[in-house]
Amino acid sequence: MTALPGPVLITSTAVTGLVVLLLLSVGGAHLARRRRERRDLARRAELTPLVYTLLDGEQTAASLADAPAVLDEVVLHLLPQLRGNDRQVLRDLLLARGVVDRAAEQLSARAPWRRGRAAMLLGATGSTRYTPDLVTLLEDRSSDVRSAATRALGKAGDVAAVPYLLASLGSARPVPSGIVGMALLDLGTAALPALRSALESGAAPARATAASLLGLHGDLPAVAALTTTLDDAGAPTEVRLAAAGALGRIGAPQAADALARATVLAVDPALRATAAEALGRIGDPDSVPALAAGMTAADLRVRTACADALASIVPEGRARLGLLGASAGPAAPVARAALDAVSADSPRALAGAR
Amino acid sequence: MSDLLLDALQPLLNVLMSEFLLDVLLVSGWVLTGHVALFHLVTLLLVLAGARRVWRNRHWRGVEGHDETFASPLTPAVSILVPAHDEEAGILDTLSAALGQKYPALEVVLVDDGSTDRTFALVAERYALREVTPRPTADLPVDGEILSVHRATTGDPLLVIRKTSVGRRSDALNAALNHARHPLVCMVDADSLLETEALLQVSRPFVEDPDQVVASGGVIRAANGARTDRGTILEPRLSRRWVVRVQVLEYLRSFLLGRTGWADAQALLIISGAFGLFRRDVVLEVGGMDPLSLAEDAELVVTIQEHLRRNRRPHRVVFVPQTVCWTEVPESWTVLGRQRTRWSHGLAQLLWKHRRMIGNPRYGPIGLLAMPFFLLFELLGPVFELVGVAGVLASMAVGQVPPAVAGALLVLAIALGVLLSATAIAVEELTYHRYGRGRDLLALMGTAVVEHLWFRWAHSWYRLCGLGAALAGRSPVWTAMPRVGFSAEPAPAERLVPVGP
């Protein structure tokens, strides 16, 4: 160990120097940041009124073509909040300032964040011109970029992207289902035909996503396919769960029989509970016997879901809950609690009355 | 005869013994050097990985899509679970922050775990609580007796469960899990303040990847010293107490860099109990919180990952470094010591319980990287440090190691430690820069140097005590931390506390 001091001292000196350099840089960065923030704030205060005058038609996009770069940030911040002509005016301004062209060039940049930010910017402009480029980015090696491209496709509003978005769920470089779902929701009802096809013929993740989105759209024409999916015992559980939830959201009484069967006969407790919740949303009095049968389930989640569903079927369901609450057995406390939650003096009712 | 033999051999024995002792001292010196070098090398790699991730995230700021997450019907509802025992000092602020979250669908489940102060009375008065029939949705075992369940009548989605305390936070959390109704559960300490968008940020991974994400956590920062108003941090400030400052720095290192690095390596072992979001069905699947663990937060994360890996179910545990929960950290050495002893005891319990994961490739980066690291450097680290330092001192005493060598090694160890802290401060300033005042930044820089004079050694001692308690098989003891609460302005009596434990 006696041979150590030389190298150790050199290393210590180097590390200490590095520390001092780092701390000095931190101090410098702190001061520079504060100065930059003050300057940007002042510039924003100057430029924001100019953007409003542009929206009011008192200025032209060309007159702002040479304004400082902070203007682009102001415009990009405002863009998602606007619709119609105002949005078009800001889009034209970004085009006039070359922001859109620069973003298009950045789609093939080396740094993932540049590709991702460029995709987001192009999506925010709502232009369908770059859809093929954004679709290509759905296979990007960076997951962040794939997600950004997916969001951008949703914002751009080009329905032609729907099949690619659904395919991206099962790709070798997949995009998470939640991001695809949000993008498809952004595309609105125009995506419904593609979603109906995906429900019947897609891979499991695409089918589950399609079922959830059809439910969120309240798509009545999809009820038959959703019911078939729910009844298909060979379908993956995630797909059947999504179908049950969707049928509840749509509120289609014609699906009540299939949901009642799932509530009573399904093996998976989560599916039984979801089916019971859906029956509660539909509110069909014919579902009361199935829900009462579900109240004898061993799984507490199923019993609770059935009780809540019965409580929302007035008056038949609540009457059955009253009987169950007065009986002995595991259903009684759950039934009493569900009735208590919807009673006239429940906190929720009291809050609503205020 | 034998005495004569002994007398004859005595000089030889003396030589052998002294040589043996010298060898022991030499080995202990090398062991200490090796341990310090390896620890700093691994930590430096972690810090670099964490800094890289935080730096990358910086480029994406502003386009994360939080508004879309807020507006999306796909965003799952969250139950915020708050276990509270004698939390009258800050419970209303904590509830204000939780109920004031910018999130589309949430409920707060507060468990008054046998409080002996005015915790329940304050909440009952503020939210006009009304007793309701309990509606459990799960049946995890709870040792304490559920006394009553209440709902707010003010329109706030607040459920309050009163139960008898068995002295364990995990028991209160299991009671809350039984009554939570939403698919995600967020565990928050009763002395913590969530930033308004914290839930939205930490839930984003669940919205985006609902099939694989099972848990996510955010950054915890010390609220002591900050200016607050009704559960909102108006201005983060650094406390004047050194014991708090070193914890601020420690949290920066641990959360901003360490956990980000571990998460990047798919080996995140801990999501803080002060703020973590989990899929409720998965938590129920593994049986809820371990009732006997002293590190129930880490225990839950490890148990979930062990369960899912064993069943070959793809999953992700995520860390979101921009999400912030402000919490009250110990303001006295006694309380800090108790807390750290308990953490170390809990870590020992955890590593022993999941010992078959250590070094086991079946458990991926968790088994191969995280658990050996926590065993070698977190649990056994103080043993290496204190025994090694004792060895070096003894070597100096017998003249085997010149003071210059020992001094040089000490300086190097401290310099490396300061380098790690300085990196954390640099990343904080270049990315999130929560501390706007220059003087806070300067104080943090000073703390980076000062902590090595005493905190590091005191901390090692507390951890050693925790390890000792675990080895002695002492019963787990969950001690309550005295609360100061959050104040609108720093207390006027607050003064610079002298350095020293």
Interface residues (C-beta under 8 A of the other chain):
Chain A: M1 T2 L4 P5 V8 L9 T11 S12 V15 T16 L18 V19 L22 L23 S25 V26 G27 A29 H30 L31 R33 P80 A111 P112 W113 R114 G116 R117 M120 D144 S147 A148 R151 P176 S177 G178 I179 G181 M182 L185 P205 S212 L216 E238 A270 L300 R301 T304 P333 V334 R336 A337 A338 D340 A341 S346 P347 R348 L350 A351 R354
Chain B: L26 G29 W30 T33 R56 H59 W60 V63 G65 D67 E68 T69 S72 P73 L74 R130 V132 T133 P134 R135 P136 T137 A138 D139 R151 A152 T153 T154 G155 F206 V207 E208 D209 P210 D211 Q212 D281 S395 Q400 V401 P402 A404 V405 A408 L409 V411 L412 A415 L416 V418 L419 A422 T423 I425 A426 E429 L430 H433 G438 L441 L442 M445 A448
